[in-house]
Amino acid sequence: MTISRRTFTASTCAAVATARAAGAQTPVAIRCSSAPDDDVSAVLYAIDSGMFRRAGLDVSITAGNSGAAIAAAVAGGAIDMGKSSVVALISAHQRGVPFLLVAGSALYDVNQKIVGMLVASDSSIAGPKDLPGKIVGVPSLNDLYSIANDAFVDRAGGAWRDVKTVEVSSASAPAALLAHRIDAVTVTTPVLQAAMDTGKVRDIGDPFSAIADHFVRSAWFATKDFVSANADAVARFRRVVADAATTLNATPAKSISALAAFSKQDPALIARMPRSIFVGRVDPKLLQPCIDAAFKYGAITATFDARDMIAAGAER
């Protein structure tokens, strides 16, 4: 039987299309949550730019009020992955909560001004030594912010145990400060930049610097069961986050629109503020300082090796 070139080409193309369709896989859905801070920018950019979709992942994200609330949602199965400051995850690990760190989010660098403790402009508080007896707001009790605040006061020679710490969401913290419901609050960008722009607050220092000059300050996590059941998807998620982190560290402006939409902040504010240092891996040596500080200031009852809470492959 003779087959024309047109028929051969058409049938070949149809066969290739059918094979591709048969081999195509539905993207793996991963539901994420994070506080609306700059640390989440790598994931926002990866969603916005299609990086996750090209890796066969359908990643969605919702805003959460605190690391503790996000951890509860992950533990209950309402979301698959969350981003939190690492101290909340350290505390959960010691309590036996089955979380694993699956990817990095942001590093703290003492030379990058992305965090500050704020007081009202008319406050009598001059520095951390004045905080004992005062009310200080944090997103969640016994989180990175509260541990850093304790270390900040301790380093200045103040009685850190006498500071009263209360929960205040980052978004509402500046208003609570100006209404004098709290005396001080530690916040990160973009809330820090927005508050400073009002001219109604003062920055009395960087509490995170009292932990170490460099450390992993936030990370993505999931339950052990989710990691075990979705090992390939988790590995792809981590690779995409690492690639997005590399891109944004070189050109942070690429994430402005996505972060502005998620955080409900002015893009112009984000464009001029110091940006986070984004990371895809979790270096245990840069996680250990937070574990040791959590132990020193009472968030956990014993220290442990950072590698115990990191998923396989997340260190690389």
C-alpha positions, -999 to +999 in steps of 0.1 A: +000+000+000+013+034-009+011+062+017+014+098+006+038+121+023+010+142+036-008+112+051+025+099+066+033+133+082-002+137+096-003+102+110+031+106+125+022+139+142-010+124+155+010+095+170+035+118+186+007+140+201-011+109+214+022+096+230+028+130+246-007+132+259-004+097+273+029+105+289+018+138+303+011+138+340-013+160+360+008+185+381+012+175+417-008+199+439+010+214+469-010+237+492+013+262+510+010+289+536+032+317+548+031+349+567+031+378+542+068+387+547+097+390+523+110+355+532+082+340+510+093+358+479+111+329+462+080+308+463+058+337+452+082+343+423+083+306+413+045+305+412+042+338+393+069+330+368+056+294+361+087+277+375+067+253+396+043+245+367+073+237+345+085+214+372+052+195+372+039+211+404+007+230+410+017+252+440-008+275+457-003+297+487-024+314+513-014+340+539-011+329+576-009+350+607+020+333+625+043+303+623+023+286+651-010+289+632+006+276+600+022+247+619-012+238+633-027+238+597+001+216+584-003+192+613-040+190+607-037+184+570-054+217+560-022+226+540+007+205+528+037+228+534+042+258+555+069+285+560+078+295+596+105+311+615+126+281+626+122+284+664+085+273+662+097+243+643+125+236+667+100+236+696+076+213+677+105+189+669+114+185+706+077+179+715+077+150+690+056+167+663+064+149+631+077+179+610+107+179+587+123+209+571+121+204+534+136+236+520+152+268+531+135+301+529+157+329+541+190+335+559+197+361+585+228+382+578+238+409+603+248+432+575+213+431+558+189+454+576+157+435+574+146+433+610+142+459+638+127+464+672+103+494+671+090+517+697+068+547+694+086+580+686+074+594+719+085+564+739+110+567+768+126+534+758+161+541+745+174+505+741+169+469+751+181+475+786+149+495+792+126+467+782+122+448+815+087+455+829+075+465+794+051+448+770+068+435+738+048+421+708+058+390+688+039+370+661+038+339+683+051+331+718+084+312+720+091+319+683+122+333+667+112+368+675+106+362+712+139+342+716+158+370+698+142+396+720+153+377+751+188+374+737+188+411+728+179+422+763+203+397+779+232+409+757+225+445+769+227+433+805+189+436+811+167+412+831+152+394+801+129+373+822+111+404+833+100+414+798+063+407+792+058+391+758+024+391+741+012+378+707+005+405+680+003+397+643+030+415+623+004+432+602-013+448+632+018+454+653+025+490+642-010+501+650-008+483+684+024+502+691+011+536+682-020+530+703+003+521+732-012+487+737+024+474+735+056+492+743+079+476+716+077+451+687+101+433+665+092+432+628+108+423+595+104+438+560+080+449+545+062+458+577+094+473+591+098+496+561+062+506+561+063+515+598+095+535+595+080+554+566+053+568+589+079+587+609+060+577+641+083+550+653+119+545+662+141+515+656+162+507+687+182+478+672+183+444+656+173+416+681+183+388+656+219+399+658+219+386+694+216+350+682+244+350+656+257+370+627+244+344+603+217+317+606+188+300+589+158+321+601+129+306+582+122+274+563+096+253+546+083+223+564+059+194+560+049+163+580+070+132+578+041+114+562+037+140+534+074+139+527+075+101+526+044+099+503+056+127+480+094+124+480+098+133+443+075+163+445+092+176+476+126+173+458+113+192+428+098+219+451+132+223+468+150+225+435+126+252+422+129+272+454+167+270+452+166+282+415+142+310+424+164+320+454+195+323+431+175+345+407+161+368+433+194+372+452+208+385+419+177+405+408+153+410+437+132+434+417+117+404+399+096+395+429+082+430+437+048+425+420+042+391+435+052+402+470+032+434+468+001+414+459+006+388+486+016+413+514-008+440+503+020+465+504+029+493+480+053+480+453+073+512+456+079+504+493+092+470+485+114+484+457+133+506+482+135+483+512+164+459+521+155+424+508+159+390+524+187+366+515+169+337+499+180+301+501+169+267+489+189+244+512+190+241+550+225+242+563+225+224+597+255+245+608+234+277+602+204+262+619+222+251+651+225+286+666+187+289+668+184+255+685+210+265+711+193+299+717+159+283+720+174+261+747+191+289+765+160+311+766+136+283+776+117+275+744+129+239+746+142+218+775+173+203+758+194+211+728+199+186+699+216+182+665+201+203+638+203+174+613+176+155+633+149+178+619+160+182+583+145+160+555+169+139+534+183+160+506+174+193+521+210+200+532+222+199+496 
